[in-house]
Amino acid sequence: MTETSPIAGLHAATAELDPPLAALDLPTLRANAADLVRRAAGTPIRVASKSVRCRAVLAEVLGADLTAAGGFAGVMSYSLREALWLVRHGARDVLLGYPTVDRAALAELAADDIASRSITLMIDDAEQLDLIRAAVGTDRVRPRVCLDVDASLRVGPLHLGVRRSPVRTPQQAAALADAALRRGFDVVGVMTYEAQIAGLPDSNVAVRLVKRASAAEIRKRRAQVLDAVRSVTGELEIVNSGGSGSIEVSVADPDVTEVTAGSGLYVPTLFDDYRAFTPRPALYFAMPVLRRPAADIATVFAGGYIASGPAGSSRVPKPVWPRGLKLLGTEGAGEVQTPLSGAAELRIGDRVWFRHAKAGELCERFDVVQLVDEDGSRVGVPTYRGEGVCFG
């Protein structure tokens, strides 16, 4: 535990609770939020809800109405059902980060005037437009849509980035915008998510060179895409870009009207090696020691909360307190138990604190997160799971 680690405070504030439990250090969360705003340099930050998955935390940064406060404005949702749920709780600016084919949710959207005005759908294919129009079932409603434009870097046959949109060129983007207008949609935005910049830590020189080349390429191509789309639609409300790891790159482009961030609030282990900011972990989980199978080994309950993405060591939780604990290579983090080496001082009933590899996914494991303030006060708040909702 470092001097700046909040674990000691979390440990003390939750002492009377039985683990497993998840705890969030509010002063660290607020410091992370302030640092995101500083890095955005006046550009509004849209909060990626998939990286938060707790309505109380969304309210902490967006205000009680889940809409805008202190440099943050709007939610990027990962599901239309989630977006509708957030609107019912007050949100009035929700951009879907991904297309939807949920016909029942689309019908619900069309039947609700507030939701129709508050939610912007994401598209990257004319077939999605046809499905949406059929699900909406009326020409009276003009759904708001944003075009997802591929922001990956292509070097010869290499595709550096995630596999998202098939729309890449200015001509493709303009054609999709025109198809949307002809089908009775309002085209209000363009998104370019450069995952190969935002989602990769600065782990070596080669990665940093790729990120630099990618930033130059997408800035040039984004300008061409926007010119082509605006020639069809006129001015756009939204030009969205970036993530917690690439805010500075995104806001350097004057065409960008907003950036997206979410993981930078909790700072999971995948964000430890970025050069753009100093990681301040805020969210942890604790597990109890159940047994001592050897002098240097303690076994804790459960703990196998493996993050999504390519299988490997970067996706497993990391024991961080007490210091010196390590997962066993032969067992790793398990479904119902996790043995740890370096545990000579641990006794049955002690706690071990972990960090998750990703941000919001941990909230799918707990009904409640304990919010701990700087004075040691604590309040348990429900996660999405604790509120009885699961959006995939």
N, C-alpha and C positions, 0 to 999 in steps of 0.2 A: 504493500500500500504506500503510495507516494504522499508527500505532504499535501498535495492538492486534491487527493482522492476524497470523494465524499462518503466512502464506504463506512468509515467509523461512525459518522452521523446517522446513516441509514441503519446500521447495525444496532445502535443505541435506541433509535426511535421505534424500531420494530421488535424490541427485545421480548415483549410479552406475547408476540404472535408466533404460531407454529409454522415453520416452513413446510413445504415449498411456498415461496412468496416472491413477488416482484416489487421493486421499489424504485422510485424516481426522485432524484434530488432536484428540487425546484430551483434553487439558486443556480445550479449548473445549467439546467434547461433554459433559464432566463438569460444567462450569459451566452449560451449558444445562439439563442434567438437574436440577441443584440449583435452578435458577431456576424450572423447571416445578413442582418440589415446593414451593418457597416460595409460588408463586402459587396452588397448589391448597389451601394452608392446612389440611392434614390430611386432605383428601379423597383417597382412592387414585386413582392415575393408571393407566389401562389404556393400553398401548402399541399404537399403530396400526402394525401390521407392514408395511402397504403403503408407509409412509413411511420404512421402515428397510431391509428386504429384505437383511439381512445378519445371520446367526445370532450371530456374535461380538458385534455391537453390541447385539442384543437381550439377550445374556447380560451385557453390560456394565451395563445398567440394571436387568435383572430377576433377575440372579443366574444361576449356572450351570445351574439347573434350569428357567430360562425361566418362572418362576412369580411370584415376588414378592421385592422387596428395596428398602429405602430410600425408601419412598413410592410405588413403582411396584408394581402388582398386576394381573397378567393381561395377555393379548394380545387385541387386536381384529384378527382375521384377515380377509382379503378373499376367501378361497376355502376351501371345505371340504377340498380336497386339501392345501392349505397347513396347515390346522388339524390334520389327521391327521398330517402330517409333523412338525409342531412337537410334538405329543403323543408321537410316537415318540422325540423328542429330549428329553423330560422335562417339557414344559409340561403343567400341570394345571388351567389356567383360561383357556379360549379362547372368546371370543365372536365369532361371525361378524358382520361389519358389514353383510352383504348376504344376501338369500335365495340358496338354491342349488337347482338342478334336476339336479345330477350324481347320477344314480341309482346308478352303481357306487360312488361315494364314500359315498353314504348307506347302501348295503348294507355297506360296510366299517365304517362307524361303528357300525351295529347289531350287527355281529359282534364288536366289541371293547369289553369292559366298561369298561376304563379310558378309552377315547375317549368312550364314551357318557356317562360321569360328568364328563368334563373339557371337553366341547365343548357350547356352547349355540348352536342354530341361530337364524337371524333369519327372521321371517315378517311378511307384511303382507297376506296373502290366503288365504282358505280353500282355494283351488285348490292352493296350495303344500302345505298340510297333506295333501291327498289324494295328491299326488305323493310326498311323503315317506313316508307310510304304505304306499303300494304298493311303493316301493323298499325299505323296511325289511323288508317281507314277513313280519312276525310281530307279534302283539299283546303279546308278552312284553316288548318294549322300549318304554319311554316316553321318547321324545326330549325333551330340554330345549329350550324355545323362548323367544325374547324377541320382543316386539311392536315393530316399527318404526312409530312414529307421526310423521306429517308435522309438521315444526316450522317450515315456511316462514311468511312473513307475507303475509296477503291484505289488500290495500287495494282495495276495489271489485273491478274485473276484473283487477287486477294480482296476479301471483304473484311474490313477492320471495323467492327461495331456489331450491334445487335441486329437481328433479322426482324424488322418491323414493317414499314410501309413499302409497297411496290412503287409508290410515286417518288420519283427522284429528280426528273428534269423540269425546267420551267414549262415546257410544252405539256408534259403530263399533268402538272399541277393546274395549269390553266384549263385543260380539257375537263378535269374533274370538277373544277369550280363551275364551269359552264354547264356541265351535266347536272349539278346540284341546283343551279338556278332554274334550269328548264323543268326540273321536277318539283319546283315549289319550295325549295329550301333557302334559308338565309345563310350565306357564307360569311362568317364574321371573323375568321382567324386562320392562322397557319402556325403549326408547331413543328419545330426541328429539335429532336432530342438526341444530342450527340453523346450517346452512352460510352463511347470509347474515350471520351474526355471526362465526363461526369462520374462514371462508374469505375474507373481504373485508378488505383493509387499510384503515386509517383515512385514506383519501386526500383526503377533503374533508368539509365540514360536512354536506352532504346524506347521505353514507354514514353518518356518525356518528349523525345523527338517526334514520335508518332502523334502525340497529343498536339504538339505545336503545328505540325503539318496539317492535321485535321482541322484545327481551329481556323487556319488561313483558308482552307478549301471550303468549309461550310459557310464562312462569312461571305465569300465571293458568290457561291452558288445560292445562298439564301437571298441575297439582293436580287439576283436574276429571277428567282422563283417569285418573290414578292412583286416585282415589276409585272411579271406575266399574269399573276392572279389579280392584281389590282386593275389591270387593263380589262378584266372581265367583270369584276365585282365592285370596283371603286375602293374607297378607303376601308381598312380593316380595323376592327376593335382590338384584336389580339394578335400579337406576334410573340409566341412563347418559345422559350429555349432553356436549356441547361438543367442542372441539378446541383445538389449540395457541393459536389466536387468541382464544378466548373462555373461558378457564378461570375468570377472575374472575367472569364473568356466571353461569356454571354453578354454581360452589360457593357463590354467594350464596343459592341455593335450598336449604333444608334437606331437601327431598324427594330431592335428587340424592345417590346413594350413591357415584358414581364419575364421573370425567371421562376423556376419551380425548385423547391427544396423541401425536404422532410427528414431524411436521415440525419442531417446536420443538427437536428434538435436533440436526438438521443445519442448519436455518435457510437454506433456499434463497431466491432473490431475491424470490419472491412474498411473503415475510414481512418485507420491509425496512421497510414503512411502517405498522407497527402501533404504537399509542400505549401499549398495555398492557405492553410489554417492550422492552428494548434488544436488537436483533438481534446475535448473535455467530455469524457464519458458521463452520461447522466442516468442511464437506465441499467439496472442490474437485477439478477435473480439469485435467491439463496436456497440452498438445499441442505438437509440435515444429514449428519454422519450416522449411518446405521450400524456399521460394524468395522472391525479392524482385522482383516485377514492376514496381515503381516505387520512386522514392526514399523515399516516405512510406508504402509499403505492404509488408507482409509476409504471406505466405500460409502458414497452418498446416495440418497434416493433419487431415482429418475435422472434427469439432466440431459438426456439425448435429444436436445432441441436443435436439430440440424437445419441449417438455412437452405433456402432454394438456390439454384445455380449449379454449376458443374461440381460434381462430387469431388471432395478433397478436403485437405486439412484446413483450408481457409473458411470452410462452412460449418465447422464444429464450434460449440461454445468454449470459452476460455476461462478456466479458473483463475481468479485474480486476487483473492484474499481468503485465508492467509497467503502470504507470498511463498513462492517456491513449489507450489503444487503443479503437477502435470498429469495429463491424461495418459493412460497406458496404451502403447501402440497396438497391443494385441486385443484390446477391448474398446477403446475409445469412450465416447459418451453414450450411455445405454438407455434403453426404453424404460427400465425399471430400476436400474442401478448403474452407478458410474464409479469405478475405483480410481483413486488418485495416488500417485507416488509423491514423495516429499512430505509425508503427512505424519511424521513421528510425534509431533506435538498435539495432534488432534485427538479428541476423545469422543466417545459415543454421545450423541446429542448436540455436539458443536455444529456450527454452520460453516458452509463454504459458499462464498459469493462468486458468481460467474457473470461474464458478459456474453451477449449473443452476437453472432456474426453479422446479422442484419437488424434493421430497426423495428418496424412494426410487427414483424412475424412473431416476436416473442409474446405479443398481446393475444395471439390466438391460443396460447397455452395457459393463460390466467384469466379468471373472471374479474379480478380486482388488481389494481396497481396502487401501492401505497405512495402517496405524494408527501414528501418530507420537506418542510421549509427550513430556513436557516436557524430559526429558534428551536428546532427540534420537534415542532408540532407535526402531527401526521393525520392525514385523512385518506381513507380508502375510496377510490373512484372506480366505477365499472369500465372495463374495456368494451370493445364491440361485443366480444363473446359474453361478457357479463351482462350486457343489455339484451342478450338473446338474439343477436343478429350475426349472420355469417354471409359474407358476400363473395366467397370463393378465394 
